[in-house]
Amino acid sequence: MIFTQGHSCINDDPQASVRSQPSNQYPWLPAGTYTIKRSLAARFAVPPGCQRVTVEPGSFGQWLRYVPLLPAGTAVHLHNGQLKEPQTVHAAILNIDVGSRDLQQCADAVIRLRGEYEFSRKPDHVHFHLTSGDDIRFADWYKGHGFRVDGDEVLPAPKAIEQPTHAVFRRYLDQIFTYAGTLSLARELTPTPLANVQPGDVFIRGGSPGHAVLVLDVAEHLLSGKRYVLLAQSYMPAQQIHVLRDAAAAGGVWFAVIPAHARFNTPEWTFSKDELRRFD
C-alpha cells in the first residue's frame, strides 16, 4: 500500500528536538549553513497513525534523524561525476560528499556517517577495524602513528603529526575505507532482533559480495505497534549516500518491518531478518 500526501500523521517537532544541539553537529558542512528545514525529519513525514520512536538526545539515532539533505529531485552521482544507474531507487540524497575516488561504497558509507557522528562529539573516540582485525584509532593516526599494508600484514608507518581538523579526519577515513569493508564492519556490530530495530542500526551481510544499508529513522504505529524504517545506502561503484525508495513502501520510503518474514527486501539487496546489527 502506498500512502499519499494528505493523510494526517503524528510527528515529532523537528525544531524542538534539535534546539539545544550544537551547530557543528554536521562538521563537513560550511559553518552556518545547516538548516533544519533541509533535514531528513523535515522532508519525510511518518506514515498515518505513526510516530517516530523515541531516541536519546545526542544519540546516533537523533543525529541521523536530522542529517541534511540535498534539494528534492537531485540525481545520484557516482564518485566520478557520472549518474548512478538506475535513478529509480532513491527518494533523497544526503548532503555529504562522496569523494573523488571509488572508496565510499556501502559499508564505507555507514562508517562515514558513524565516524562523522563520533567526530562531532568526541574526535578521539573515533576508531574502526580493518578487514585484518587491526583497530585504527583516529587519535593515534593524527598523532603520527600511521600504518601501511604489506600483503596480509598491517605494519606501523610513522607519519606527520597533525591537528584533529575535519580535513585530517576525512583523510583518515579514506584510508579506513581502503582497508575496511562489510566483513570488518559486521564484526564490529552486535546482532539485534529485527522487531527491536532502532535508528542507527545496520542491515549488513559481510563478504564478497556483501552489502550494508543503514537505518536512518524508525516510525511505529500507535495502535498496532508495527514499525517502519527509513533506509540509506551507497553502493558500487562509490556513489552519493541516498535514501531508498520503494513503490511498495509507505509513502514510497517507509519500509514495513515484518519480523515473521525470513527476509527483508531493499531495492538492490535482500537481507535475512537475522542480518540486523547495532553499534555498541
N, C-alpha and C positions, 0 to 999 in steps of 0.2 A: 504494500500500500504506500502511496506517495502522499504526504501531507502538503498541501499547497498553502500559499500565503493567505491570510485572512482568518485562519483558525486562532482562537485565543490560546495563549500559552502562559505558563508560570515561569518566571525567570528571576534570577537574582539581579541586583543593581550593579552593573559593572563599575560605574563611577564610585559608588560607595565602597566596593570591595578593594579598590586599589588606592583609595585616597591617601592612605598613610604609607604606601610603598615608596622606596627611594626612586628618584628619577633616572638613576643609572642601572636599573634592573635589566635593561637590554643594551649592554655596553657596546655592541657593534654599531648601533645607530649613532649618527651625529648628535652631539649634545643639543637638547631642547627640541628634538624633532618627534619624540614619541607622543602619540595621542591615543587615548582610549577609544576614540571613535573609529579607529582603523585596527582594532584588536579582534581576535577570534571571537570573544564573547559578544562583542557588539555586532559582528557580522551574522552570526548564526544563532537564532532563537532555538529554544528546545522544542521537541515535539509537543503537541497538545496534551494537556494533563500532566506534564512532567515538570520537574525542576532539576537544576544542576545539583549534583551531590555535593555535600559539604567537604571542603578541603581546608587544611590547616593554613592560617596566614603565614606567608613566607615559604610555603612548601613548593616543591617542584610542580605539583598539580596546579596550584594557583598561578604560578609563573607561566605555565603553558596556556592557561585559560585566557591570559591577556597578552599573548605573544602578538607582535604586529604583523599585519598582512599587507600585501601589495594591493593596488586598486582592483576591484572586481572586474573580471573579464581579461585579466592579464594571462598571456600564454606561458606555458612552462618551457624553459630553455635548458639545454644541456650546458655543461661547463665550457664548451667551445662556441657557444652562441647559437648553435642550431636548435631548431624546435624539437621537442620531445614528440615521439610518435608512439601511441596516439595522443591526441589532445582532449580525449573524452573522459579521462579518469580523474580529473581534478576539478574541485569546486573553488579553490582559492590557492594562493601561493604565499608562503611565509616571507616576510620582508627580511631576508637574511641571505648573504652571498653564498654562492656555491663554489667559488674559487675558479681558477683558470685551468686546473689540472683535473684529470679523471680520478679524483680521490674521494670526494664526499658522496659516497654511494649509500646503500641502505643502512647498514649498521653504523657507518660513519655519521650519517645524519642524526641518529639517536645520540651518538657520542657527542656530536657538536652541540646539540641542544642541552643535554645534561651538563656538558662542560661549561657552556655559557651561563647556565643557571648557577653552578657552583662558583664560577669566576666572579659573578655579580655579587656573591655573598662573601666567600672566603677563598680567594685565589689559591692559597697554599694548601687547601684541602683537595684540589683537583688531582686526580690520578686515574689512569686507565691501564689495563693489562694488554700486552701484545699477544699475538697468537702463540708465541713461545711460552707464555705464562709470566714473563717479566713484568713487574709493576713499575710503570714510569710515572713518577710524580712531577708535576709542573714545578713545584718549589725546588726540587733538585735540578731540573733541567735549566731553569733560568739562572740558577746559581752556579752554572758551569759544569754540571755533571750530565753531559750528553751521552749518546750511545750510537753504536753502528752495528749493522747486522752483517755477519760473515757466515754465509750458509745457514745453518740452523742455530748458530750462536749469536747471542746479543752481548756485545762487548762494550766496556766503558770507552767513551771518546770525549775527552775534555773539550769544552767549547768556551766561548767568551761568556763572562758573567754579564747578565743583563738585568734590567728592571722588569718587574711583572706588569708591563703595559699590555693593553689588549693586542697590539700588533705582535708582540713577542708571543703571547698566548696563542694567537692564530697560527704562527709558525710551528709552535709546539703541536697543535692539533694536526697540522698537515703531516708531521712525522708520525703521529699516532695512527692517522688514517692509513698510512703506507703499510704499517705492520700489524694492524688490528683488523678485526672483521667480525662476522657473525659468530664464529667459533669462540673467540675470546670474549665477546660481549655476553654471549649466552652463559658462559661460565661465571661471569660477574654478577649475574642476576639471580634472584630467588624465585622458584616456581610459585605461582599463586593461582587459586581457583578462579575459573572464568566468571563464576557467579559473583565474585567479590571485586571485579575489575574496578580500578580507580584511575583517575588522570595520572599520567606518568608511567603507567605500565607499558610493557612492550610485548607484542606478538613477535616471536623470533624462532627461526629454525637455523641452527648453526650448521655450517657445512658448505660444500661447493658442488652444486649451487645451494645457497641459503638465502634467507631474506629476513628483514626486520621492519615492522610497522609500529609506530608509536601511537599510543592512546593520548590524544590531546585533551579530551574532556569527556565527561560521563553525565548523562541525564537519567533520572529514574522516574517512572510513572508513579504518581501519588497513591493510586488505588491498587494497581496490580503488582507494583514493585519491579516491573520489567525494566531492564537497563538498555540504554542506547549509548553508543560511543562515536566520537569524532576521531578520525584517524589521519595520520600524516606519514609520508614516506619520501625518500629519494629512491633511486633505482640505478640500473646500469644502462648506459654509462652515467657518470655523476650528473645530477640534474637538480634544479631548484627543488627545495622541500615543499611539497604540496599537500593540501587537504584533499582526501579522497572523496570521490563522488561515486554513487551507485544508484541507478534508477529505482532499484528495489528498496533503497534506504529511505527512512522517514525524512521528508524534505530534500531527498537526494543526497544527504550527507550523514544522517544519524543511523549507523548500522545497529540493527537489533542484536542483542546478546541473548542467545538461547542455550543455556548450559546443557540441556538434554541432547543437543546435537553434537555429533562427534567432530564436526569440522566447523571452522569459522572462515567464511569466504571474504576475500577482498578483491578488488578489480583485477589485480595482476598476480595474486598469490592466494593459495588456500592453505590455512594452518590447521593443525589439530587443536582441539579445545584445550589440550594439555600444554600447549606451547606459549602460554601467557606467563610472563615473568615480571619481576619488580626490582627496582633499585632499593638497597637496604637504607 
